[in-house]
Amino acid sequence: MSAEGWVETWPSIVLALTVGLGVVAGLATRLSVGTRREGLWQYGFLAALGLVGGTTLAMLVFVPQLWLAPAWGLAVMVLLATCDFGSSRQAEAW
């Protein structure tokens, strides 16, 4: 691969890795609710949240055409971590 080809493909590789990591962290956080490792997954989610948020800002500054992909990943990972898709035993009463 030539140097020009690498410069054109690195943003796509970074996007795929960070968005994939963020979505997996959001899903793992949701699935770990009620387990002994819930706190560990929450810390991992917060780290991934910072990573995907930083990637969104970096893409907005350096490659403005690609900022929407990590922003989409950020939204999806937050939804995965916070939405209850009917898997909880019983909803808490206010």
C-alpha positions as CSV (number, residue, x, y, z in Angstrom):
1,M,0.0,0.0,0.0
2,S,1.4,3.4,-0.9
3,A,1.6,6.3,1.5
4,E,-1.3,8.1,-0.3
5,G,-3.5,5.0,0.1
6,W,-2.7,4.8,3.9
7,V,-3.6,8.5,4.4
8,E,-6.9,8.0,2.7
9,T,-7.9,4.8,4.6
10,W,-6.8,5.5,8.2
11,P,-9.9,7.5,9.1
12,S,-12.1,4.6,8.1
13,I,-10.0,2.1,10.2
14,V,-10.2,4.5,13.2
15,L,-13.9,4.9,12.8
16,A,-14.6,1.2,12.5
17,L,-12.6,0.4,15.6
18,T,-13.9,3.1,17.8
19,V,-17.5,2.9,16.8
20,G,-17.4,-0.9,17.1
21,L,-15.8,-0.7,20.5
22,G,-18.4,1.9,21.7
23,V,-21.4,-0.2,20.5
24,V,-20.0,-3.3,22.2
25,A,-19.3,-1.4,25.4
26,G,-22.9,-0.1,25.4
27,L,-24.3,-3.5,24.8
28,A,-22.1,-5.1,27.5
29,T,-23.1,-2.4,30.0
30,R,-26.7,-3.2,29.4
31,L,-26.3,-6.9,29.6
32,S,-24.3,-6.7,32.8
33,V,-27.0,-5.1,34.9
34,G,-27.4,-7.0,38.1
35,T,-24.2,-9.0,37.8
36,R,-21.1,-8.7,39.9
37,R,-19.1,-7.1,37.1
38,E,-21.6,-4.3,36.4
39,G,-19.4,-1.6,37.9
40,L,-16.4,-2.8,35.7
41,W,-18.5,-2.6,32.6
42,Q,-19.8,0.8,33.5
43,Y,-16.2,2.1,33.8
44,G,-15.4,0.5,30.5
45,F,-18.5,2.2,29.0
46,L,-17.4,5.6,30.3
47,A,-13.9,5.1,28.8
48,A,-15.4,4.1,25.5
49,L,-17.8,7.1,25.7
50,G,-14.8,9.4,26.0
51,L,-13.0,7.6,23.2
52,V,-15.9,7.8,20.8
53,G,-16.6,11.4,21.8
54,G,-13.0,12.4,21.2
55,T,-13.0,10.6,17.9
56,T,-16.1,12.5,16.9
57,L,-14.4,15.8,17.7
58,A,-11.2,14.8,15.9
59,M,-13.1,13.8,12.8
60,L,-15.0,17.0,12.9
61,V,-11.7,19.0,12.9
62,F,-9.5,16.8,10.7
63,V,-11.9,15.0,8.3
64,P,-15.2,16.9,8.4
65,Q,-16.8,14.6,5.8
66,L,-16.7,11.7,8.3
67,W,-18.0,13.3,11.5
68,L,-21.4,11.7,11.3
69,A,-20.3,8.1,11.7
70,P,-18.8,8.4,15.2
71,A,-21.6,10.7,16.2
72,W,-24.1,8.0,15.2
73,G,-22.0,5.4,17.1
74,L,-22.1,7.7,20.2
75,A,-25.9,7.9,20.0
76,V,-26.3,4.2,19.5
77,M,-24.0,3.3,22.4
78,V,-25.8,5.6,24.8
79,L,-29.2,4.1,23.7
80,L,-27.9,0.6,24.1
81,A,-26.7,1.3,27.6
82,T,-29.7,3.2,28.9
83,C,-32.8,1.7,27.1
84,D,-34.5,-1.3,28.7
85,F,-35.7,-3.6,25.9
86,G,-38.1,-5.4,28.2
87,S,-35.4,-7.6,29.8
88,S,-35.8,-6.3,33.3
89,R,-37.8,-8.3,35.7
90,Q,-40.0,-5.5,36.9
91,A,-39.8,-1.7,36.5
92,E,-39.0,0.4,39.6
93,A,-41.9,2.5,40.8
94,W,-41.3,6.2,41.3
